[in-house]
Amino acid sequence: MFYRKPLEERIADRVAQRRPLEEGKTFEHGPAKFVFVSLIVAVVLMHVVGVAIVMAFA
């Protein structure tokens, strides 16, 4: 009466309905791209600040 497809089948149906990824497009998920870019920027800034501190005391 309350039949639902198993989770695996529902996921497979959802994936089948998505359009294919465009070539050269790394992230299809916007927040994942934002997190990735934010982490890269944070690491670069930490390195620049660290080098500046070391050079100031050298």
C-alpha positions as a Python dict, from the first residue, in 0.01 Angstrom:
ca = {
    (1, 'M'): (0, 0, 0),
    (2, 'F'): (276, 245, 89),
    (3, 'Y'): (537, 102, -146),
    (4, 'R'): (851, 312, -200),
    (5, 'K'): (1148, 226, -413),
    (6, 'P'): (1464, 133, -225),
    (7, 'L'): (1703, 418, -160),
    (8, 'E'): (1955, 291, -417),
    (9, 'E'): (1692, 295, -693),
    (10, 'R'): (1572, 644, -600),
    (11, 'I'): (1930, 773, -611),
    (12, 'A'): (1990, 600, -946),
    (13, 'D'): (1674, 758, -1090),
    (14, 'R'): (1782, 1103, -971),
    (15, 'V'): (2131, 1062, -1116),
    (16, 'A'): (1988, 942, -1447),
    (17, 'Q'): (1777, 1258, -1477),
    (18, 'R'): (2075, 1494, -1433),
    (19, 'R'): (2239, 1643, -1738),
    (20, 'P'): (2594, 1526, -1811),
    (21, 'L'): (2883, 1729, -1671),
    (22, 'E'): (3036, 1984, -1902),
    (23, 'E'): (3394, 1920, -2005),
    (24, 'G'): (3644, 2118, -1799),
    (25, 'K'): (3393, 2197, -1526),
    (26, 'T'): (3549, 2082, -1199),
    (27, 'F'): (3273, 2153, -948),
    (28, 'E'): (2905, 2110, -1020),
    (29, 'H'): (2816, 2211, -665),
    (30, 'G'): (2846, 2581, -586),
    (31, 'P'): (2912, 2559, -212),
    (32, 'A'): (3189, 2303, -271),
    (33, 'K'): (3358, 2545, -509),
    (34, 'F'): (3326, 2826, -252),
    (35, 'V'): (3479, 2611, 25),
    (36, 'F'): (3764, 2498, -202),
    (37, 'V'): (3852, 2851, -313),
    (38, 'S'): (3824, 2983, 44),
    (39, 'L'): (4065, 2719, 173),
    (40, 'I'): (4317, 2794, -101),
    (41, 'V'): (4299, 3168, -27),
    (42, 'A'): (4337, 3106, 349),
    (43, 'V'): (4645, 2885, 298),
    (44, 'V'): (4810, 3140, 68),
    (45, 'L'): (4741, 3423, 314),
    (46, 'M'): (4882, 3220, 606),
    (47, 'H'): (5199, 3152, 410),
    (48, 'V'): (5243, 3519, 316),
    (49, 'V'): (5188, 3633, 677),
    (50, 'G'): (5424, 3364, 807),
    (51, 'V'): (5699, 3464, 567),
    (52, 'A'): (5651, 3831, 656),
    (53, 'I'): (5680, 3756, 1029),
    (54, 'V'): (5994, 3544, 979),
    (55, 'M'): (6152, 3814, 762),
    (56, 'A'): (6068, 4084, 1019),
    (57, 'F'): (6258, 3902, 1296),
    (58, 'A'): (6548, 3783, 1083),
}
